[in-house]
Amino acid sequence: MRRTLRVAAYAVVVRDGHLLLAQSRDDDGAPEWVLPGGGMEHGEDPYDTVRRELEEETGYLVEVTGFLGIDSSRRTLPGRFRRPVDHHGLRLVYEARIAGGELRNEVDGSTELAAWQRLDAVPGLARAGLIDTALRLWRERPASGHPKAGLG
């Protein structure tokens, strides 16, 4: 079985009780809200990745204010010629604040819409699981930076 590793960086940006999100399509083509961010380019520092991705997806320039933690996932994905791929994803989660720019939607990218969503409305949104993990890291700030720290 072929193995792949993808490293990506995302940011939790909260302002006035609202969370900055982007909307993309899930594996079935349905719209879902995602945390702004994305994959690192070869040789790119993840700090630079999160700043670049947020500008691409939302139009905002951000200042990274902290590292919240890391989410690790492993799953089997369909590969070429129906051969499964053992995929390992590492998602670095930062906290950031708006430092400039204006909200806009991404053009010809991985997301279709950028918007502020009320924090208390997030549980009712069709959303990627990383949002819940990132908000938990943001709220609890585990010293280990691991979202499952302290769970029995």
C-alpha positions as a Markdown table, in Angstrom:
| # | Residue | x | y | z |
|---|---|---|---|---|
| 1 | Met | 0.0 | 0.0 | 0.0 |
| 2 | Arg | 1.3 | 3.4 | -0.9 |
| 3 | Arg | 1.7 | 5.9 | 2.0 |
| 4 | Thr | 1.4 | 9.7 | 1.9 |
| 5 | Leu | 2.0 | 12.4 | 4.4 |
| 6 | Arg | 0.4 | 15.9 | 4.2 |
| 7 | Val | 1.3 | 18.7 | 6.5 |
| 8 | Ala | -1.0 | 21.7 | 6.6 |
| 9 | Ala | -1.4 | 24.9 | 8.8 |
| 10 | Tyr | -4.7 | 26.5 | 9.9 |
| 11 | Ala | -5.7 | 29.5 | 12.0 |
| 12 | Val | -8.3 | 30.2 | 14.6 |
| 13 | Val | -9.3 | 33.8 | 14.1 |
| 14 | Val | -11.9 | 35.1 | 16.5 |
| 15 | Arg | -13.1 | 38.7 | 16.6 |
| 16 | Asp | -16.1 | 40.1 | 18.5 |
| 17 | Gly | -17.6 | 36.6 | 19.2 |
| 18 | His | -17.3 | 35.5 | 15.5 |
| 19 | Leu | -15.0 | 32.9 | 14.0 |
| 20 | Leu | -13.5 | 33.4 | 10.5 |
| 21 | Leu | -14.3 | 30.4 | 8.3 |
| 22 | Ala | -14.2 | 29.4 | 4.6 |
| 23 | Gln | -16.6 | 27.2 | 2.7 |
| 24 | Ser | -15.5 | 24.4 | 0.4 |
| 25 | Arg | -17.0 | 21.1 | -0.8 |
| 26 | Asp | -16.7 | 17.8 | 1.1 |
| 27 | Asp | -15.8 | 14.5 | -0.6 |
| 28 | Asp | -19.5 | 14.1 | -1.7 |
| 29 | Gly | -19.6 | 17.7 | -3.2 |
| 30 | Ala | -21.8 | 19.1 | -0.4 |
| 31 | Pro | -20.8 | 22.6 | 1.0 |
| 32 | Glu | -19.1 | 22.6 | 4.4 |
| 33 | Trp | -17.4 | 25.2 | 6.5 |
| 34 | Val | -13.6 | 24.7 | 7.0 |
| 35 | Leu | -11.0 | 26.5 | 9.0 |
| 36 | Pro | -8.9 | 28.8 | 6.8 |
| 37 | Gly | -5.6 | 27.3 | 6.0 |
| 38 | Gly | -4.1 | 24.6 | 3.9 |
| 39 | Gly | -1.1 | 22.5 | 2.7 |
| 40 | Met | 2.5 | 23.5 | 3.1 |
| 41 | Glu | 4.6 | 23.9 | 0.0 |
| 42 | His | 7.9 | 22.1 | -0.1 |
| 43 | Gly | 10.5 | 24.0 | 2.0 |
| 44 | Glu | 7.9 | 26.4 | 3.4 |
| 45 | Asp | 7.7 | 27.2 | 7.1 |
| 46 | Pro | 4.3 | 26.5 | 8.5 |
| 47 | Tyr | 4.1 | 30.0 | 10.0 |
| 48 | Asp | 4.4 | 31.3 | 6.5 |
| 49 | Thr | 1.9 | 28.7 | 5.2 |
| 50 | Val | -0.8 | 29.8 | 7.5 |
| 51 | Arg | -0.4 | 33.5 | 6.7 |
| 52 | Arg | -0.3 | 32.8 | 2.9 |
| 53 | Glu | -3.3 | 30.5 | 3.0 |
| 54 | Leu | -5.4 | 32.9 | 5.0 |
| 55 | Glu | -4.7 | 35.7 | 2.6 |
| 56 | Glu | -5.5 | 33.5 | -0.4 |
| 57 | Glu | -8.8 | 32.2 | 1.1 |
| 58 | Thr | -10.1 | 35.2 | 3.0 |
| 59 | Gly | -8.3 | 38.3 | 1.7 |
| 60 | Tyr | -7.0 | 39.1 | 5.2 |
| 61 | Leu | -3.4 | 39.6 | 6.3 |
| 62 | Val | -3.0 | 38.0 | 9.7 |
| 63 | Glu | -0.5 | 38.2 | 12.5 |
| 64 | Val | 0.1 | 34.8 | 14.1 |
| 65 | Thr | -0.3 | 35.3 | 17.8 |
| 66 | Gly | 0.3 | 31.7 | 19.1 |
| 67 | Phe | 0.6 | 28.0 | 18.4 |
| 68 | Leu | -2.4 | 26.1 | 19.7 |
| 69 | Gly | -1.5 | 22.6 | 18.9 |
| 70 | Ile | -1.4 | 19.8 | 16.3 |
| 71 | Asp | -4.0 | 17.4 | 15.0 |
| 72 | Ser | -2.9 | 14.1 | 13.5 |
| 73 | Ser | -5.2 | 11.9 | 11.5 |
| 74 | Arg | -4.7 | 8.7 | 9.6 |
| 75 | Arg | -7.1 | 7.1 | 7.1 |
| 76 | Thr | -7.2 | 5.0 | 4.0 |
| 77 | Leu | -8.1 | 6.9 | 0.8 |
| 78 | Pro | -8.9 | 5.6 | -2.6 |
| 79 | Gly | -5.8 | 5.8 | -4.8 |
| 80 | Arg | -5.1 | 5.5 | -8.5 |
| 81 | Phe | -6.2 | 2.3 | -10.2 |
| 82 | Arg | -8.3 | 1.5 | -7.1 |
| 83 | Arg | -5.2 | 0.9 | -5.0 |
| 84 | Pro | -5.8 | 2.2 | -1.5 |
| 85 | Val | -3.5 | 4.9 | 0.0 |
| 86 | Asp | -2.5 | 5.0 | 3.7 |
| 87 | His | -2.8 | 8.8 | 4.3 |
| 88 | His | -1.4 | 10.5 | 7.3 |
| 89 | Gly | -2.3 | 14.2 | 7.8 |
| 90 | Leu | -0.7 | 16.6 | 10.3 |
| 91 | Arg | -2.6 | 19.8 | 10.8 |
| 92 | Leu | -0.8 | 22.6 | 12.7 |
| 93 | Val | -3.3 | 24.9 | 14.4 |
| 94 | Tyr | -2.3 | 28.5 | 15.1 |
| 95 | Glu | -4.2 | 31.5 | 16.6 |
| 96 | Ala | -4.1 | 34.7 | 14.6 |
| 97 | Arg | -5.6 | 38.2 | 14.5 |
| 98 | Ile | -6.5 | 40.4 | 11.5 |
| 99 | Ala | -3.7 | 42.8 | 10.7 |
| 100 | Gly | -5.0 | 44.2 | 7.4 |
| 101 | Gly | -6.7 | 43.4 | 4.1 |
| 102 | Glu | -10.4 | 43.1 | 3.4 |
| 103 | Leu | -12.8 | 40.1 | 3.5 |
| 104 | Arg | -13.2 | 38.6 | 0.1 |
| 105 | Asn | -13.9 | 35.2 | -1.4 |
| 106 | Glu | -11.1 | 33.1 | -3.0 |
| 107 | Val | -11.0 | 33.0 | -6.8 |
| 108 | Asp | -10.2 | 29.7 | -8.5 |
| 109 | Gly | -9.0 | 28.0 | -5.3 |
| 110 | Ser | -10.1 | 25.4 | -2.9 |
| 111 | Thr | -12.7 | 27.5 | -1.1 |
| 112 | Glu | -15.8 | 29.3 | -2.5 |
| 113 | Leu | -16.7 | 31.7 | 0.3 |
| 114 | Ala | -15.2 | 33.4 | 3.3 |
| 115 | Ala | -17.3 | 34.6 | 6.2 |
| 116 | Trp | -17.5 | 35.4 | 9.9 |
| 117 | Gln | -19.8 | 33.0 | 11.8 |
| 118 | Arg | -21.0 | 33.5 | 15.3 |
| 119 | Leu | -19.1 | 31.2 | 17.7 |
| 120 | Asp | -22.4 | 30.1 | 19.3 |
| 121 | Ala | -23.8 | 29.1 | 15.8 |
| 122 | Val | -20.8 | 27.0 | 14.8 |
| 123 | Pro | -22.2 | 23.7 | 16.3 |
| 124 | Gly | -25.2 | 24.0 | 13.9 |
| 125 | Leu | -23.1 | 24.5 | 10.8 |
| 126 | Ala | -22.2 | 21.7 | 8.3 |
| 127 | Arg | -18.5 | 21.8 | 9.1 |
| 128 | Ala | -15.2 | 19.9 | 8.9 |
| 129 | Gly | -14.2 | 18.1 | 12.1 |
| 130 | Leu | -11.0 | 20.2 | 12.4 |
| 131 | Ile | -13.1 | 23.2 | 13.4 |
| 132 | Asp | -14.2 | 21.4 | 16.6 |
| 133 | Thr | -10.7 | 20.3 | 17.3 |
| 134 | Ala | -9.3 | 23.8 | 16.7 |
| 135 | Leu | -11.9 | 25.4 | 18.9 |
| 136 | Arg | -11.2 | 23.0 | 21.7 |
| 137 | Leu | -7.5 | 23.8 | 21.4 |
| 138 | Trp | -8.3 | 27.5 | 21.4 |
| 139 | Arg | -10.6 | 27.3 | 24.5 |
| 140 | Glu | -8.6 | 24.8 | 26.6 |
| 141 | Arg | -5.1 | 25.5 | 25.5 |
| 142 | Pro | -3.6 | 22.2 | 26.6 |
| 143 | Ala | 0.0 | 22.5 | 27.6 |
| 144 | Ser | 0.9 | 19.5 | 25.4 |
| 145 | Gly | -0.7 | 21.1 | 22.4 |
| 146 | His | -2.6 | 17.8 | 21.8 |
| 147 | Pro | -6.4 | 18.0 | 21.4 |
| 148 | Lys | -6.9 | 14.7 | 23.2 |
| 149 | Ala | -4.7 | 15.5 | 26.2 |
| 150 | Gly | -6.4 | 14.8 | 29.5 |
| 151 | Leu | -9.1 | 12.4 | 28.0 |
| 152 | Gly | -9.5 | 9.1 | 29.7 |
